Amino acid sequence: MARHIPSKEIESAINALIDGPGYFLFESIFDNEEIAQANKIINQHSDNKIGATHFHGAHSDKIHLQRRVWNLLNKGQVFVDMVQHHAVMEIFSKILGNNFILGSYAANRLLPGAPGQEPHLDYPYWDMYNRDEFPIGINSSYHMNCQSLIALHEFTAENGATAVVPNSQKRGVYPTQDAFDAEFIQTTCPSGSMLVFVGMTWHCSMPNNSDAERTSILGQYLPKFVKPMEDLGRSVNPEIIASATPELRQLLGIDLRYPELLEDAETGNAEGQQR
C-alpha cells in the first residue's frame, strides 16, 4: 500500500515547487507489490512494441531501446490508484488550481544502452524555443504544468536518473545543452519514490549505461483551461469512468462545463422557461 505523506512534507513540496528549486523528491512511497505489478504490466505492453520517448536527439539508431506505454489508466488498477495519490492531489491543487486535470499518464521504459534525452521543458512549454508559438510576454509567473515521476526501479547515475537544473523554472526560457550541462544534478532515489516538479524546470532523462532496464511512470497535470496531450475522455474505458472517485472524475475533466454547445443550451433554457 502506498505510503501516506504527512502534511509537513506536503507543505515542503509545495514550497519547493513554487519558491524553491522547482522539484521535490518523496522517497519510497509505493511498496514492492505495487512496483512489481506496475513493472509487469508495462513490460507486457512494451516487450514487442517500440514507442520512442520525446527529445531523443540525434540517437535515432537507438530508438528501439526506449519504450513508451500510453494511457496507463486502461491497463491496471495500480495506475488508477497511483495517478490520484493524495500527495499529487494536494500539492498540485495549490499550484494549478483545485480543478486541475490530467494531461497524460504514461510509462517510460529505458533498456540497457538507451540514450538520454535533450534537456527540455514539458508540455505545453515544450516548443517554447519558438516564441511565436506562445502569447507575447509568456513567463514563469504562474505554472501551466506539474509533473509526477514514479521510479519503478532504483534511479542511479549509471542507469540514467532524471537530471534537473535547480531553480531553472524561474527563468522562463528554453534550455540550451551547454547551460544544462553546466548546472544539472541527477535525482537518484530508491524504487517506489516519486519526483514532483513544475513543467518549466529544465530536465531530461540521462543515458542508461547499466546492464538493466530503468522504468518510470510519468504523470502530466494541467490547469483546467489547458488542452490535455492525451485524449483521455475518449480513450479511458467506460467502466473506469463509471467507478471513478471524485478525484479521478476531476482529473479526467468529466464535470467541467466547457466546451459545450451553447446554442443548444440557450435553446433548451428558452424552452424550459416557456414551459
N, C-alpha and C positions, 0 to 999 in steps of 0.2 A: 504494500500500500504506500502511496506517495506520502512523503513527509509533510506535516503541517508547518508552515513558516510563521514564526511569531511576529507580532505587529511591529516590534522594534526593527527587525530585519527588513520588513516590508518598507518601513519609512526610510531606512538606509538606502534601499534600492531606488525608491522614488527620488530621493535627493541626488543620488549618483547619476541618474539619467537626466535630470533637469539641470542641476547646477554643478555636477561633478564631472567625472571623466567620460560620461556618456554610456557606460555599461556597468553591469553588476553581475557577479557570479554567485549562484547558490550551489553549494556543493552537496552532492549525494541526496537529491530529492527523491528520486524514483528507485524502487527496490530491484533486486536481482530478477525476480519473477517478471516484473513489468518490462525490464530491459530485454530479457531473453525472448519474451513473447513478441515485442516490437521488432527485434532483430530478425526473428524467424519469418514474420510476415513480410518485412521489407525485402529480405533475401528471396523469398518465393516470388515476389513481383519484379525482381530485377536480375535474377541469375541469367536469364536468357534475353534480356532486353536492355538496350543502351539508351539512356536518356541523359544527355550531357548537361552538366551544370552551365550556368551562365558565366561569362567573363573568364573563359579558359585560355584566352590569349592566343599565342602562336603554337600551342600544343595540340593542333588538330589531329596529329597522329596518335594521340593518347586519349582521345575522347572515349574510347571503349572502356577505359579504366574509371570513368566517372558515371555513376548511375543515379538518376532521379526517379523517385516514385511519387506521383502526384495524387491529390485527392485522397489523402490517408483516412479521412473520416468514413469512407466506404469500406475500409479494409480491416477494421477491427475495433472493438470497444476500447481497447487500450489507448487508441489515438483520440477517441471521443473524450475519454477521461483526461488525457494529457492536455488537450487543447484548451480546456476550461479550468485548469488548475487554479486554485484560489489566489495564488500569488500573481499569476498573469492577470486575472480579472481585477484585482485590487490595485496593482501598480499601473497598468495601462489605462484604467479608467481615470486616474488622476492626471494623466498626461494627454490622452486622446479625447477625453470626454466620456461620460458614462453610458453612451450608446455606441461605443466603438464597435467595429465589425472585423470579421476575419477576411483577409485578402487571399491567403493561400496557406495550406498545410501540407508539407511535402517532406520527403526523406532525401538525404544526400549521402550516397554510399561511395566512398573512395577506396578503390582496390590498391594493393601494393604497387608503387610506381606511378600512381596518379599525380598529375601535375597540380600545382597550385593555381589559384585564380589571380587575375589582375585586381589590384585594390580598387574598390568601388563603393558607391552608395547604394542603398536599396530602394526599390520601387516605393513611391513614384519619382524618386530623385535619380534613378539610375542612368538617365541620359542627360544629367544636369551639365555635362561638359558642353552641351549645346544650349546656350541660354535662350535662344529663340523659341525653344520648346516650352518655356515657362513664362508666367506673368512677370512683367518688369518689376525689379526690386525684390524678387523672392530671396528669402534669407532664413536664418535658423531661429527666428524669434519665437516660433511655435513649431510643434512637430506634427508631421503627417504620416509617420510610420513608427511603429515599435516592433521589435523582433524578439522572438524567443528561439533559443537553440538548445536542444536537449542532446547531450552527449550519450550515445549508446555504447561507446567504447571509451576507455581511458584516452584522454587527449594529451598527447605529449609533443614535444618539439620535433621528435623524429617522425611521428606519423602525421604531422601537419596540423596541429592545433590551430584554431582560428586566430588570426592576428588582427589586432586593433591598434589604432593610434589614439591614446587618451586625449580627451578634450577637443578632438577634431570636429565634433558635431557643432561646435560654436563658430566655426569658420564659414560654413555655408558655401563651400566650394568643392569641386570635384577633385579627388586626389591625383597627384602625379606619382609615377613609380618612384622617382628619386626622393620626393618628400616622404612618401610612405616608408621606404626602406630606411630612412634616417631616424625614424621615430617609433616604429611599431614594436609591440610586445605580443607574446603569444599567451593565450588563455588556457594554459594547461589545467587539467582537472580530472577527478575520478569519473568513471562511468556513472550515469544517472544524474549528473549535475546539469544545471540549467543556467545558461548565459542569457541575460536580457540586455537589450541595447536599443538605442534610437537609430532610425534608418539613415540619418545623416552622419553617423560615426563612420570614419574610414575603416574598412575591414576587408578581409579576404581569407579564404582557406589557403593553407600552405601545402607544399608538396608532401605526399605520403612516401617517405623514404624508408619505411619499415617493411617488414615481411608479412604484415597483417592488414586487414581492412579497417577502415575507420568510418563509422556511420553516425549521422546526426539527424534530428528532426527539426525542421525549420518552420517556424510559425510567423506569419506576416499579419500584423494587426493595424487597422487604419481608422481614422475618424469616419463617422457615418457618411460624410459627403465625398469621400474619395472612392472612385470606382475600383472594385476588387480586381486582382490579377486573375484568379481562377473564378470561373462562373459556378460558384458553389450552389447557388439557388437551383440550377438545372442539373448539376451532377451528383449532388448528395442524395442518397436513396430516400424514398418517401417514408420508409419505416423509421429511419433515423430521425427525420424531421418530426414524425408523429410522436415519438417518445422523447423529444428533446427537452432538456431542462430549460428554465428561463434564461440561464446563461448562454446555452448553446443557441437558443432562438435569437438572442441578441447578436451573437457572433455571426449568425447566418443572415441577419438583416430581415428576418421573417416579418417582424412587426413594424418595420419602418414604413412610413406612409408613402413616400415618394420614390420613384416616379409613379404616377397614376394617370389615368385618362380623365383629365379634369373636365372635358366637355361632357363625358358620360356622367361624371359625378355631379356636375351642375344640373344636368337634365334630371337625374334621379332626385336631387334635392327639390327641384321645382315641382316634380310630380308629387313628391311626398307632401309638400306644402299645400298643393291644390286639394289633396285628399283630406 
